[in-house]
């Protein structure tokens, strides 16, 4: 069965049933070996907003302005 075939049935589930499904799938993944593409003991550098001065101004300039009461 494909995901496309499953989606209509999943969308009809209640929120509580969807959460149960998420937990079941997560537990199933947790028991499988080699699901992580990360290598043990390797350092991965992730970009963060720290020490990136001026980023706030760029974000504010790109976000739409919302007027109070909208």
N, C-alpha and C positions, 0 to 999 in steps of 0.2 A: 504494500500500500504506500502511496506517495504522500508527501506533505500536502500537496494540492488537494488530494482526496480527503485528507484528514481535517483540513482547516474549517470547512463548513460545520462539521460536527463539533469541533473544539469551540468555535465561536458561539455555539448554542449553550455551552456549559455556563453554570452560574459562576460568580467570582470565586466562591469557596471551592468549587470543583476544579477551576483553573489553577488555583493555588496548590491543590493536592497534586494535580498533574505536573506542575512545575517541580514540586518536591520529589515526586517519583522519578522524573527524568534526571534531576540533579543527583539523586542518590545513585541512580544507575550509572551515570557518568563518573561519579566519585569512585565506584568500584572497578572501573576499567583502568588498565595500565596504559601508560604512554599517551595520555590525552593532552598533556601540556607541551607546547612547542618550545618552552623555555628549558635551557640547559641548567642542571644543578651546579651551584657554586660559581656561576658566571655573573658578572656585574652588568646590569642593563641600565643605561642612562636614559632617563625620561625627561622630556622637556617640561618645565614647570613655569608658572608665572613669576616665581621669585627672581628678584634682581632684573626683571624686564621692565624697566621704568618706561612709562609712556604707553603701556599696553591698555591701561584703563581709558586713556583719551581715545585711542583707536577704537576700542569697543563701544564707547559712548557715541562716537561719531557714526558708527555703522548701525547702531540700534535705532529703531524708529522712536520718535518722541511720542509719549503717551500723555495726554492732557488729563488732569484730574476730572473724574466724573465720566470718563469714557468707558 
